Amino acid sequence: MHRTTQRPRRPAVTAAVTAGVAAGAVVVAAPQWFGLAGTPPFVWAVPFRVPLGLGLAALAGAAGLAGLRWRRALPAAAAVAVVAAASLTATAHRGLSAGDLPPALDGDVTVLASNVLHARADRDAVAALVVGAGAQVVSLPEATRAYAEDVAARVRAASGRDLQVFFTGDRGGRSEEGTALLVAAELGEYRQTDDFAGSATAVTTAVPVSGDGPPLAAVHTTAPVPGNMGEWSRDVPAVREWCAAHPGALAAGDFNATVDHPGLGAAGGCVDAGAATGTGARGTWPSDVPAVLGATIDHALADGSAWRAVGTSVRDVPGTDHRALVSRWRPTA
């Protein structure tokens, strides 16, 4: 008497392979859903949503071509195509445009964030952007104090507006660079605070001397590179928590993170200007690639109970590898 071994049915195998491929595609496209966006290699891939979506679409196309010969590949190709389409659609919904600013009303506050790449960004261009946008709050990561004071002097010469200059240098004392915060005199007198003392994060904070006005933060967090992952995973949430803990707060700068990363993925009571106004997927780094292909790591946040974003604009600045972000905030009451 001979035993016969039942071979697996091909439809069941095809279904299992398709499910596995689809699950893998979803993990690649949306690692934040699985708590993986803050871990290598996803931490470096998740900022580039459009290239990832296009890569998945290309993979689906290649699998579809293979399916012309091996038809069992067609369901997997279709599954990857669906994931790619969903990812690209979600990215487009966040907003890929350069944005625009509505006319400013009384009470509005306009914030400019521009990483100036080791104080190399064109100073006249930065000053012109401050003047043209009517920015009252300016965040300049990777500046020096001298650079920030020079920009403030150029703004004064061009418009007659005075800007207070606050600065936090490199915590390790390894260079003259740090993060500058410029505050227009029309917001009132401010004083610098030391809310991030002892942190690796170069964040400059200031509050109004009178107590009447928004707490401000110019932000530059540690980058998520090998050797700094621990600091990065603490830095980004620390800024978000600062924003949530200070009523009326405004914070802007280079966060070295996107809203898909764990540090910004749950902003609490703080809102992201780009996500709220249609530039949430416009790449701000690196500036030498088309903006739709870049990473959106420069942000403006605000206490959502006190402010609503009414417009953002992503601008090119000569001499730096970041695009600048201008945001306009309007009081909610």
Secondary structure, 3 states (H helix, E strand, C coil): CCCCCCCCCHHHHHHHHHHHHHHHHHHHHCHHHHCCCCCCCHHHHCCCHHHHHHHHHHHHHHHHHHHCCCHHHHHHHHHHHHHHHHHHHHHHHHCCCCEECCCCCCCCEEEEECCCCCCCCCHHHHHHHHHHHCCCEEEEEEECHHHHHHHHHHHHHHHCCCEEEEEEECCCCCCCCEEEEEEEHHHCCEEEECCCCCCCCCCEEEEECCCCCCCEEEEECCCCCCCCHHHHHHHHHHHHHHHHHCCCCEEEEECCCCCCCHHHHCCCCEEEHHHHHCCCCCCCECCCCCHHHCECCEEEEEECCCEEEEEEEEECCCCCCCCEEEEEEEECC
